[in-house]
């Protein structure tokens, strides 16, 4: 996406959130946040558990030879580094996934097998997100007024999500990179970086197709891990609301988190989904009938949590590579399959 478009989305998101803050009142938001007190650090705990569930889901997609010393916590660390890059750099997740492949390769895992696991993992995560969104739609149907536009809107979003997942599976089951190369050639476009690696890209296609056709048990385990991660997302706002003294029900928490997950996808081209995430949280809370002050307080607390985890992730990445320039060069040269 062009820089101008990214800036426009960023400005629009921040402006919308600023309007919400003005409407609710800074004093009211501050009083709500102050209710956390010394229990504030507890708000960080759910995300660590969500990371663990997602790591289990991703690990299940890997079917190659595991290198010595790459146990669960190494996969957890690699995923943390990659997601921190995804959170800060608006690269539609490409940057962070490349970092994951490189870090696994650095630990002795075949880069082609690592790349296949990243592709399959992201697809399974998207599939389970649509399943989670379906639950969110059901939750909104339970709490929204009959005939509300919210109901129709959630059905529309769900239909788009199902279509996107079906398209991903169709492309990957027929060789995503092979199709891409054929389309580019049909358009008489030659990208040297892809042409020089076409055999390696086909090998990745083969590994992905083999996973879908012959590793269905692992596919199920991966889906369970990722779906568990999405469900644990509801624990986040549930806990924060309880700590703030304004508890919400599981139905409201599920509906809110489902809508936030959609907004984050739409804001993937904005650095950290800044403004987009905050505005979507406030809007989701309003639609779910949650007090606006609580929605704004949760948006601020969640942004603080994201900053903490992203900072720790970049620190882990720094311990892996001394400079970002060196990291970029190594990702480009060593993460090839």
N, C-alpha and C positions, 0 to 999 in steps of 0.2 A: 504494500500500500504506500502511496506517495506520502512524503513528509507533510505536505500541506493538509492532506486528509487526516493524518494522525493528529496533527496539531489542532485541527478543527474539532475532532472528537474529544480531545483532551480538554480544550477550552469549554466545550459544551457541557461535558461531564462535571467539571469543576464549578462552572457557573450554576448548573442545576443544583448541585449540592450546597453551594453558598446560599442559594435562595431558600432551600429547605432549612438551613441553619438560621437564617434571618427570621423565617416564619415561626420556628419553634422557640427562638430566643436562646442566646448564648448562656445566660444565667441558668435557665432550666436544664440545659444539656449538661452544664458543669455540675449542677447539684445531683443529677442522675448518675454521672460518671463517678462522682465522689463517694457514692454508696459502696463502691467496690472495696475501698479501704485497703487493708493489708492483705485481703484475699485476692487482690488483683492478679498475682502470678498464676492463680489456678485457671484463669482464662486461657493460658497457653497450653494446658495439658491435652485437651481434646485433639489439637492439631498434630501432636506427636503420635497419638494413637492412630489417627487417620493416615499419617505417613506410613506407619507400620503395616496397616491393612493394604494400602496401595502397593507397598513394596512386595508383600506376599503375592498380590495379584500379578505384578510385573515379573517376579521371579518364576512364577509358574509357566510363563510363556517361553522361558529359555529351555531348550532341549539339547543343547550342545554339551561339550565336555567342560565341567566346572574346574577352574584352576585352583590350585592349592591356596588357601588363605582368602577365598572369596565366599565366606559364609554370609548369613543373613545381614549382619551389621555392615558388611562391606557394600552390599546391594543397597541397604538403607542410606548409607553415606553417599553413594554415587547418585541415587535418586534425589537426595536432598540438594546436592550440588546442581544437578540439572534443572530441578524445579526452581531453584533460586535464580538461575539464568533466565528461565522462561518468565519468571515474575517481573524481572527488571527490564529485560531487552524485548521490545515488541517484534518478535520474529515469527509469530504464529506457531510457537513451540519448536520450530526447527532448530534454533540455536541450542536450547537446552537438551534436546534429544541427541544432537551431535556430540555434546559434551559427555552425555551418558555413555555413548558408544566408545568414545575415546578413553574414558576412565576405566571402562571394563576391559578394553584392549590393553591398556597400560597394566592391568592386573593379570594379564596372561590369557584372556579369553579371546577367541577368534572374533575379529571385528565383524565379519559377515553374519555370524550367529548372534552377536550382540545387536547388530542393526536390525535383524529380523525380529528379535524379541522386542525391540523398541517400537517397531511398526505395529506388530500384533498387539502389544500392550496398550498402545494409544488407541487402537481400534476397539479393543475389548472395553477399555475405560469409557470410550464414547458410547458404546452399546449400553453399558450399565448405567451411564448417565441418563440415557433416554428412558430406561426402566425406572430410574429414580424420578425422572420428570413425570412419568405416568402416575406414580404414587402422589407426586405433588399436585398433579391435575385433579386426582381424586380428592385430595385434601381441600383444594380450593372449591370443588363442587360441594363439599360438606359445609364450608363456612361462608361461601359467597351467597349473595341474594339471588333468588331465582330470576332468570332472564338477564343476569349481569353480564356485561361485556367481558369481564374477567374470565368467565367460563369459556366463551367462544374463543378468546385470545389464547388460553392455555391449550385448547384442542388444536388450534392452528400451529402453535409452537411445537406441540407433540408430533403433528403430522410432518412438519419440516424435519424434525430430529430423526424420525423413523426413515424418511426418504434418504437422508444423508448417510445413515448407518447402512442401509441397504445398498446404496451406491458404493460405499467403501468396501463392503464385503464382495460385491460383484467385481470391482476393479482388482482387488487383491487376489481373489480366487482365479483370476485370469492373467495375473502378472502385472502389477501396477507400473513398474518401471518399463517393462516391455511395451505396454500400451502407450506410455508416455513417449518413448522413443519412436514408435510408429506414427503417432500423431504429429510429432515435430517434423519427421521426415516428409509426411504428407503435406505439411505446410511449408516444406522446403526451408526449414529452420535447422541449423546445425549448431549445437552447443558443444564445444570441444571438451569441456569437463565431463559431460555425460557420454559422449561418443568414445572417449578414451577408456571409460570404465564400464562399457556396456556388458561385457562378460561377467564382471563382478556384480553388476546390478541384476542380471538374470539369475545369478546364484542366490541372491537375496530373495528374488521372486519365488524361486524353487523352494527355499526354506519356509517361506510364508505359506505357500500353497500346501506343502507337506504338513505343516502344523494344523491347518484347518481340516485336512482330510484324514489324518492319521493320529492326531493327538487330542482327541475330543475330551478325554478325561482331564487333561491339563487345561484345556479351554474352559471347562466347567469350574475347575479350581481357581483359575484366573478371574473368571467372572464373579465368583463368590467373594474373592478378596477385594476386587474393585467395588462391587456393590456394597459390601460391608463398609468400605471407606465412605461411600456416598451417604449411607444411612447414619454413620457416625457424625457426618456433618451437622445433622440436626441436634446432636448433643452440644455443639458449640454455642448456638444461640440459646438453647434451653438452659445451659449452665450459666451463661452471662446474664440472662434475664433473672434467674434465681438469685445470683450474687447481687444484682442491682435492686432486688426487692420488688420486682415486677414480673413474677413468673408467668410463663406462657404454656399452653398445652402442647402436647406432641403434634397434634394436627396442625396448629399454627406454625410450629417450628419446621415441620416437614414442608408445608406450603411455601414458607419464606425461603428456605434453603434451596428448594427446587427452582424458584424464580431467580435467585441470585446466581445459581450455576449457569443459567441461560445468559444472563447479563454478562458474566465473566467471559463467556465464549464470544459474545458480540464485541467485547472490549479487548480482545486479544492483541489488537494492533496498537493499543494505547499502553505506554509504559506503566506496568503495574496495575492496569485497568483503573488508573487514578481518576477519580471523579465518577467514572462509570459504575464502579463497584459501590461506592458510597450512595449514589443516587438510587441504584437498583435496590439496595438494602432498605432505604427509607420508603421507597415506593412499595416494595414487597410487604413491609410491615403495615403500611397504611391499608393495602388491599386485604391483608389478613386480619385487620381490626385491632392491631397492636398500637399502643400509644406512640405518637410521633417522637416524643422525647426519648423513648426507649430505642426506637429505630435509629435515631441519630447517634445516641450514645453507643449502640452496638456497632454502628458503622465506623466510629472513631476507634473503638477498642479493637475491632477486627483489623483496621489498618495498622494499628500499633503492633498487633500480633504478627501481621505479615512482614512488617519491617524487622522485627526481632528474628523471625525465621529466615528471611532473605539475607540478613546481615550475617547470621551464623553460617548459612550455606555458602556465602561468598568467602567467609573466613576459611571454611573447609577447602574451598576451591583454591584459595591463595596458598594454603599449606600443600596442595597438590602441585601447583605451578606458581613460581615466584612472580611472574608478570602476566598480565592479560595478553600482551603481544605474543609472548612465548606460548601461551595457551592456544591462541588463535592459530598460530603456525603449526602447532602439533596436532590440533584437531583436524586441520586441513590435510596434513600429510600422513597421519597415522591412523585415522579412523576409517580409512577405506577398507572395504571387505577384503 
